[in-house]
Amino acid sequence: MTAKNTVCLWYDGAALEAAEFYAKTFPDSAVTAVHHAPGDYPDGHQGDVLTVEFTVAGIPCVGLNGGPAFKHDEAFSFQIATDDQAETDRLWDAIVGNGGEESACGWCKDKWGLSWQITPRALLDAFTDPDRAAAKRAFDAMMTMGKIDIAKIEAARKG
């Protein structure tokens, strides 16, 4: 049964490739259905993959092969909470190493232009520290990073 609210992500012919990558990279992710176009459409032909149903970390999504008209941008991103540096490194490296690109403060982009925030729980804990000076030190440390380094965040938090 289709979820009442589903994230629809626009791709230029690569929805299945992207969904398969997400399914193998993120826990609690899977490709659940592939639908082929029943007829020709502006950027494809009858029989082409039109939509792909998948989940990313439990979030229901549909990938639409809508053509080149619309591109992903940073106004939408997936924020993935990680438990430790190994998980942070694995996810970041999977995205960037698969044709993606690094950005700042835990953000990276996959090769299809979709933005990801690989966010260690330790970083979120540091930002909400009741000691606001400790929170600011951790925040300032994060502002110098691409991929988040938990040890450096913890050291900044401690002062």
RAMOZI-V987236 format. One record per residue. N is the residue number from 1. SS is DSSP state (helix for helix, strand for strand, loop for the rest). NEAR is the number of other C-alpha atoms within 8 Angstrom. Layout:
# RAMOZI-V987236
n->(N & N)
ss->(SS & SS)
near->(NEAR & NEAR)
This chain:
# RAMOZI-V987236
n->(1 & 2 & 3 & 4 & 5 & 6 & 7 & 8 & 9 & 10 & 11 & 12 & 13 & 14 & 15 & 16 & 17 & 18 & 19 & 20 & 21 & 22 & 23 & 24 & 25 & 26 & 27 & 28 & 29 & 30 & 31 & 32 & 33 & 34 & 35 & 36 & 37 & 38 & 39 & 40 & 41 & 42 & 43 & 44 & 45 & 46 & 47 & 48 & 49 & 50 & 51 & 52 & 53 & 54 & 55 & 56 & 57 & 58 & 59 & 60 & 61 & 62 & 63 & 64 & 65 & 66 & 67 & 68 & 69 & 70 & 71 & 72 & 73 & 74 & 75 & 76 & 77 & 78 & 79 & 80 & 81 & 82 & 83 & 84 & 85 & 86 & 87 & 88 & 89 & 90 & 91 & 92 & 93 & 94 & 95 & 96 & 97 & 98 & 99 & 100 & 101 & 102 & 103 & 104 & 105 & 106 & 107 & 108 & 109 & 110 & 111 & 112 & 113 & 114 & 115 & 116 & 117 & 118 & 119 & 120 & 121 & 122 & 123 & 124 & 125 & 126 & 127 & 128 & 129 & 130 & 131 & 132 & 133 & 134 & 135 & 136 & 137 & 138 & 139 & 140 & 141 & 142 & 143 & 144 & 145 & 146 & 147 & 148 & 149 & 150 & 151 & 152 & 153 & 154 & 155 & 156 & 157 & 158 & 159)
ss->(loop & loop & loop & loop & loop & loop & strand & strand & strand & strand & strand & loop & loop & loop & helix & helix & helix & helix & helix & helix & helix & helix & helix & helix & helix & loop & loop & loop & loop & strand & strand & strand & strand & strand & strand & strand & loop & loop & loop & loop & strand & loop & loop & strand & loop & loop & loop & loop & strand & strand & strand & strand & strand & strand & strand & strand & loop & loop & strand & strand & strand & strand & strand & strand & strand & loop & loop & loop & loop & loop & loop & loop & loop & loop & loop & loop & strand & strand & strand & strand & strand & strand & loop & loop & helix & helix & helix & helix & helix & helix & helix & helix & helix & helix & helix & helix & helix & loop & loop & loop & strand & strand & loop & loop & loop & loop & strand & strand & strand & loop & loop & loop & loop & loop & strand & strand & strand & strand & strand & strand & helix & helix & helix & helix & helix & helix & helix & loop & loop & loop & loop & helix & helix & helix & helix & helix & helix & helix & helix & helix & helix & helix & loop & loop & loop & loop & loop & loop & loop & helix & helix & helix & helix & helix & helix & helix & helix & helix & loop)
near->(2 & 3 & 6 & 4 & 5 & 9 & 8 & 8 & 8 & 13 & 14 & 9 & 8 & 9 & 14 & 11 & 7 & 9 & 13 & 10 & 8 & 11 & 15 & 9 & 8 & 10 & 8 & 9 & 13 & 12 & 12 & 8 & 7 & 11 & 8 & 10 & 12 & 6 & 7 & 8 & 8 & 4 & 6 & 8 & 9 & 10 & 8 & 8 & 12 & 11 & 13 & 16 & 12 & 15 & 14 & 14 & 9 & 7 & 8 & 12 & 12 & 12 & 15 & 12 & 13 & 11 & 11 & 7 & 5 & 6 & 8 & 10 & 8 & 7 & 4 & 8 & 9 & 7 & 8 & 9 & 8 & 11 & 9 & 10 & 10 & 6 & 9 & 15 & 9 & 8 & 11 & 11 & 8 & 9 & 14 & 14 & 7 & 8 & 8 & 13 & 10 & 10 & 10 & 11 & 11 & 12 & 13 & 16 & 15 & 14 & 11 & 10 & 10 & 12 & 14 & 12 & 11 & 16 & 13 & 14 & 10 & 11 & 11 & 9 & 8 & 14 & 10 & 8 & 9 & 5 & 6 & 8 & 6 & 13 & 14 & 10 & 11 & 15 & 10 & 8 & 11 & 10 & 8 & 8 & 11 & 10 & 14 & 13 & 8 & 11 & 6 & 8 & 15 & 11 & 8 & 11 & 12 & 6 & 6)
